[in-house]
Amino acid sequence: MEGLVPIAIWLTLAMIVVGLLVIAIFGAKGLVSGKHRPWSIGAMLLPVVIFGISYAISAGGPDPAAHAGILTMLVLLFAGLAAVVVTGLKGILGF
């Protein structure tokens, strides 16, 4: 059973890479064909930028990639919650 763990990890990483490649290919195709605006494609890079900043902040620690991943998740979680609250307030207050 212990031998399956590294295989499962590599398969998971391979599926993530394939998924990211498909997203990049179809994003570029949509951008070239005019279906998407450049800022909407650029918004897809926001987690990568936040991860890079988090990685730079946690570079001195024992496992900077794991720490940066957790920081990225927390920042995006709270940004999403803030967006939901602001959107709800705009709907309630009629802005």
C-alpha positions in Angstrom: 0.0 0.0 0.0 2.9 2.4 0.7 4.1 2.0 -2.9 0.8 3.4 -4.2 1.1 6.7 -2.5 3.9 8.1 -4.7 2.1 6.9 -7.8 -1.1 8.5 -6.7 0.7 11.8 -5.9 2.4 11.8 -9.4 -0.9 11.0 -11.1 -2.6 13.8 -9.2 0.1 16.2 -10.2 0.0 15.1 -13.8 -3.8 15.6 -13.9 -3.3 19.1 -12.5 -0.8 19.9 -15.1 -3.0 18.6 -17.9 -5.9 20.6 -16.6 -3.9 23.8 -16.4 -2.6 23.2 -20.0 -6.2 22.7 -21.2 -7.3 25.9 -19.4 -4.4 27.8 -20.9 -5.0 26.5 -24.4 -8.8 27.3 -24.4 -8.2 30.6 -22.7 -5.8 31.6 -25.4 -8.2 30.4 -28.1 -11.0 32.4 -26.6 -8.8 35.5 -26.3 -7.7 35.2 -29.9 -11.2 34.6 -31.2 -12.6 37.6 -29.2 -14.9 35.6 -27.0 -13.2 36.8 -23.8 -11.8 40.2 -22.7 -8.1 40.4 -21.8 -8.8 41.4 -18.2 -11.0 38.3 -17.6 -8.2 36.1 -18.8 -5.8 38.1 -16.6 -8.0 37.5 -13.6 -7.2 33.8 -14.0 -3.6 34.6 -13.2 -4.5 36.2 -9.9 -4.0 33.0 -7.8 -0.5 32.6 -9.5 0.4 36.1 -8.5 -0.8 35.7 -5.0 1.1 32.4 -4.7 4.3 34.1 -5.9 3.9 36.9 -3.3 3.1 34.3 -0.6 6.1 32.2 -1.7 8.4 35.3 -1.5 7.1 36.1 2.0 7.6 32.5 3.3 10.9 31.8 1.6 12.8 31.5 4.8 10.6 28.8 6.4 11.1 25.1 6.3 8.6 24.4 3.6 7.8 27.6 1.6 5.7 26.0 -1.0 3.2 24.4 1.4 3.1 27.6 3.5 2.6 29.7 0.3 -0.2 27.4 -0.8 -2.0 27.8 2.5 -1.5 31.6 2.5 -2.8 31.7 -1.1 -5.9 29.7 -0.1 -6.6 32.0 2.9 -6.2 35.2 0.9 -8.5 33.9 -1.9 -11.0 32.6 0.6 -11.3 35.9 2.4 -11.3 37.9 -0.9 -14.2 35.7 -2.1 -16.1 36.2 1.2 -15.5 40.0 1.0 -16.8 40.0 -2.6 -20.0 38.1 -1.5 -20.6 40.6 1.3 -20.0 43.6 -0.9 -22.3 42.2 -3.6 -25.0 41.4 -1.0 -24.8 44.9 0.4 -25.0 46.5 -3.0 -28.2 44.5 -3.6 -29.7 45.3 -0.3 -28.8 49.0 -0.3 -29.6 49.4 -4.0 -26.3 50.8 -5.2 
